[in-house]
Amino acid sequence: MRFHVALQFLSLEDMRAITVAADRLGYDGVYVSDHLFNPRELSSRYTYSKAPDGSPFWEKETEWPDPMCLISSLAAVTTTVTFTTGIYIAPVRDLITVAKSVGTTAVLSDNRVRLGVGVGWCEEEYLQTGQDFRTRGRRLDDMIPALRALWQGGWVEYHGTHYDVPACQMNPSPTRPVPILCGGDSEPALRRATTLCDGWINTGAALPDEAFAQAALVHDALRTAGREDADFAVYIALKAFPDLDLYRRLEEAGVTDLLVAPWQAVEATGGDTSESLRLARVEMCERFAEHVLDAAG
């Protein structure tokens, strides 16, 4: 079982401090999210919203640093942690921009990027980048093999349904394949993950029973696709207090990676400052490492 610290909804200062701590403490990686901006006027409904108007649960002031810029800066102050995007909204960008940005980041991080992709839900972002919101799923299906082709190094080309790239060189290129994961709970996302990708990421935090059901669903889909023996990652964000026995049972069920935020078990008080909260979060990561990572071996 691999453990990744989830960084979304934190300040840049917290992301840096927690990533450095995760690297020191032996976590396998950190997990970063992606949005281009927070629209003041939002018509799109957040897929997993519980609000009557479909609005997302985070504040409009939430920081969403560009994932590849963030990973490049964090890679410079760490040595072992990997960086998983969950999710990187690839089809809101053009193919060449994604290939160049992710490929360079993979090189700068010494091949520590794990690219989790998805189609997103916010049409306002697509409108501002000039990408077609309605075809985002089909374009992502074509973009995944296109990225693999463009990262091979030397003269490369790709000819697909939505993307046609003549022979070109895109240097620097990753020296190892960039793992591509797919995020999302929908049927198309599960199909995309189990037929085109190297792993799957659940959306939101699952209760333990839901997590076991999700793992079973993914492995059933892998068998259907004839990939039951593939080296395939199953990432789960879990809604449960730390429990080593539960983690071991999930691993037996085929979960390979857990997303954790150890500080969420502690309620912050109104008098806490940003610096004290940062130190408290790092301390909770230390406690989790001591009681879970060390015990898990």
C-alpha positions in Angstrom: 0.0 0.0 0.0 1.3 3.4 -0.9 0.2 6.6 0.9 -0.1 10.0 -0.7 -0.8 13.3 1.2 -3.7 15.3 -0.5 -2.7 19.0 -0.9 -5.9 20.4 -2.3 -7.6 23.4 -0.6 -4.3 24.4 1.2 -2.3 27.5 0.8 0.9 27.4 -1.2 2.9 27.8 2.0 1.1 24.8 3.5 1.6 22.7 0.3 5.3 23.3 0.4 5.7 22.6 4.1 3.7 19.4 4.0 5.4 18.1 0.9 8.8 18.6 2.4 7.6 16.8 5.5 6.1 14.0 3.5 9.4 13.5 1.7 11.2 13.4 5.0 8.7 11.1 6.7 8.6 8.4 4.0 5.2 9.0 2.4 5.1 7.7 -1.2 3.8 10.9 -2.7 1.6 14.0 -2.6 -1.6 14.6 -4.6 -2.4 17.9 -6.3 -5.6 19.1 -8.0 -6.4 21.4 -10.9 -8.7 24.3 -11.9 -7.9 27.2 -14.1 -9.9 29.8 -12.2 -12.9 30.3 -9.9 -15.7 32.0 -12.0 -17.7 34.6 -10.1 -20.8 33.7 -12.2 -21.1 29.9 -12.4 -23.7 28.2 -14.5 -22.1 24.7 -14.5 -23.2 22.3 -11.9 -20.5 20.6 -9.9 -21.0 16.9 -10.4 -20.8 16.0 -6.8 -22.5 19.0 -5.3 -24.9 18.6 -2.4 -26.1 22.2 -2.7 -29.5 22.9 -4.3 -27.9 25.2 -6.9 -25.2 22.7 -7.8 -22.4 24.9 -6.6 -19.0 23.4 -5.4 -18.2 23.3 -1.7 -15.0 25.3 -1.8 -14.7 29.0 -1.5 -14.2 31.2 -4.6 -10.9 32.4 -3.0 -9.5 28.8 -3.0 -6.0 28.7 -4.5 -5.5 26.5 -7.6 -1.9 26.7 -8.6 -1.0 25.3 -12.0 -0.2 21.7 -11.2 2.9 21.4 -13.4 4.4 24.7 -12.0 3.6 23.5 -8.5 5.1 20.1 -9.1 8.3 21.5 -10.6 8.8 23.8 -7.6 8.1 21.0 -5.1 10.3 18.6 -6.9 13.2 21.0 -6.4 13.0 20.7 -2.6 12.3 16.9 -2.4 14.0 13.8 -3.4 11.7 10.8 -3.3 8.0 11.7 -3.2 6.0 11.2 -6.3 3.4 13.8 -7.6 0.0 12.6 -8.7 -2.5 14.9 -10.3 -6.1 14.3 -9.3 -7.3 15.3 -11.6 -5.6 17.3 -14.3 -8.3 18.5 -16.7 -6.3 17.6 -19.8 -9.0 18.3 -22.5 -9.5 21.9 -21.3 -6.0 22.4 -22.8 -4.7 21.7 -26.3 -2.7 18.5 -26.9 0.7 20.1 -27.5 0.5 22.3 -24.4 -0.3 19.3 -22.3 2.4 17.2 -23.8 5.1 19.9 -23.5 4.1 21.0 -19.9 3.8 17.5 -18.4 6.8 16.1 -20.3 9.1 18.9 -19.1 7.8 18.5 -15.5 8.5 14.8 -15.6 12.1 15.6 -16.6 12.5 18.3 -14.0 11.1 16.0 -11.3 13.3 13.0 -12.3 10.3 11.0 -13.5 8.2 11.5 -10.4 5.0 12.6 -12.2 1.9 10.4 -12.1 -0.6 12.1 -14.4 -4.2 11.6 -13.3 -6.5 13.0 -15.9 -10.2 13.6 -16.3 -12.8 15.6 -18.3 -13.9 18.1 -15.6 -17.3 19.6 -15.1 -16.8 23.4 -15.5 -17.9 24.6 -18.9 -16.7 28.1 -18.1 -13.1 26.9 -18.1 -13.5 25.4 -21.6 -15.1 28.5 -22.9 -12.1 30.6 -21.9 -9.5 28.2 -23.5 -11.5 27.7 -26.7 -11.8 23.9 -26.2 -15.0 22.1 -27.0 -16.8 21.1 -23.8 -19.2 18.6 -25.5 -16.4 16.5 -27.0 -14.1 16.5 -24.0 -14.5 12.8 -23.3 -13.8 11.7 -26.8 -10.9 14.0 -27.1 -9.4 12.7 -23.9 -9.7 9.1 -25.2 -7.6 10.3 -28.2 -5.2 12.5 -26.2 -4.0 9.6 -23.9 -2.3 7.6 -26.7 -1.2 10.8 -28.3 0.6 11.9 -25.2 2.4 8.5 -24.9 3.5 8.9 -28.6 4.8 12.4 -28.1 6.8 11.6 -25.0 8.8 8.8 -26.7 11.7 11.1 -27.7 13.3 11.8 -31.0 11.2 12.3 -34.1 7.6 11.6 -33.0 4.1 11.9 -34.6 0.6 11.0 -34.0 -2.5 10.5 -36.2 -5.8 10.0 -34.4 -9.4 10.9 -34.5 -9.2 14.3 -32.9 -5.4 15.0 -33.0 -3.1 14.9 -36.0 0.6 15.8 -35.3 3.2 15.6 -38.1 6.7 14.5 -37.3 8.3 16.7 -34.7 10.7 16.7 -31.8 9.5 17.6 -28.4 12.6 17.9 -26.2 13.3 17.3 -23.4 11.3 14.1 -23.3 10.8 11.9 -20.2 13.4 9.2 -19.8 10.7 6.8 -18.5 7.0 6.4 -19.4 4.7 8.8 -17.5 2.0 6.7 -15.8 -1.5 8.0 -16.8 -4.4 7.4 -14.5 -8.0 8.3 -15.0 -10.2 9.9 -12.4 -14.0 9.7 -12.1 -16.8 7.4 -11.0 -18.8 7.4 -14.2 -19.0 4.5 -16.6 -17.0 6.3 -19.3 -14.3 7.2 -16.8 -14.1 3.6 -15.6 -13.9 2.3 -19.2 -11.2 4.9 -20.0 -9.2 3.9 -17.0 -9.3 0.2 -17.5 -8.7 0.2 -21.2 -6.4 3.1 -21.8 -4.7 4.0 -18.5 -2.3 2.7 -15.9 -4.7 3.3 -13.0 -7.9 4.7 -11.6 -8.7 7.4 -9.0 -11.9 7.6 -7.1 -13.7 11.0 -6.7 -14.4 12.4 -3.3 -13.9 10.4 -0.1 -15.4 7.0 0.1 -16.7 5.3 3.3 -15.0 1.9 3.8 -17.9 -0.2 2.4 -17.9 2.1 -0.7 -14.2 1.8 -1.1 -14.4 -2.0 -1.1 -17.2 -1.9 -3.7 -15.2 0.6 -5.9 -12.1 -1.7 -5.8 -14.3 -4.7 -6.8 -15.9 -2.7 -9.7 -12.5 -1.6 -11.0 -11.0 -5.1 -10.9 -14.2 -6.5 -12.6 -13.7 -4.0 -15.4 -10.0 -4.9 -15.7 -11.0 -8.6 -16.2 -13.6 -7.6 -18.8 -10.9 -5.7 -20.6 -8.5 -8.6 -20.4 -6.1 -6.7 -18.2 -6.5 -8.5 -14.9 -2.7 -9.1 -14.7 -1.8 -5.5 -15.6 0.3 -3.4 -13.3 -2.6 -1.1 -12.4 -2.9 1.4 -9.6 -6.2 1.9 -7.7 -6.2 5.2 -5.8 -8.8 5.7 -3.1 -9.6 8.7 -0.9 -11.1 7.2 2.2 -13.5 8.8 4.7 -12.4 7.0 7.9 -10.2 7.4 10.9 -6.7 5.9 10.5 -7.0 2.1 10.8 -4.0 -0.1 9.9 -6.2 -3.2 9.8 -8.7 -1.5 7.4 -5.8 -0.5 5.2 -4.5 -4.0 5.0 -7.9 -5.3 4.1 -8.2 -2.7 1.4 -4.8 -3.8 0.0 -6.0 -7.4 -0.1 -9.0 -6.1 -2.1 -6.8 -4.6 -4.7 -6.4 -1.0 -3.5 -2.8 0.1 -4.2 -2.8 3.7 -3.1 -4.5 5.7 -0.4 -5.0 9.5 -0.3 -4.7 10.8 3.2 -5.0 14.2 4.9 -4.1 13.4 8.5 -4.9 16.8 9.9 -8.6 16.5 9.0 -9.2 14.4 12.1 -8.4 17.5 14.2 -10.7 20.5 14.4 -9.0 23.8 14.1 -9.9 26.5 16.7 -10.8 30.0 15.8 -7.7 31.4 17.5 -5.2 29.4 15.4 -2.9 31.4 13.1 -1.8 30.3 9.7 1.6 29.4 11.0 0.2 27.4 13.9 -2.2 25.6 11.7 0.7 24.8 9.3 2.8 23.4 12.2 -0.2 21.4 13.5 -0.8 19.9 10.0 2.9 18.9 9.7 2.7 17.4 13.2 -0.4 15.3 12.2 1.5 14.0 9.2 4.3 13.0 11.5 1.9 11.1 13.8 0.3 9.3 10.9 3.8 8.3 9.7 4.8 7.0 13.1 1.6 5.0 13.7 0.7 3.9 10.2 3.6 4.1 7.8 6.2 2.7 10.1 3.8 -0.1 11.2 2.8 -0.9 7.6 6.5 -1.3 6.7 
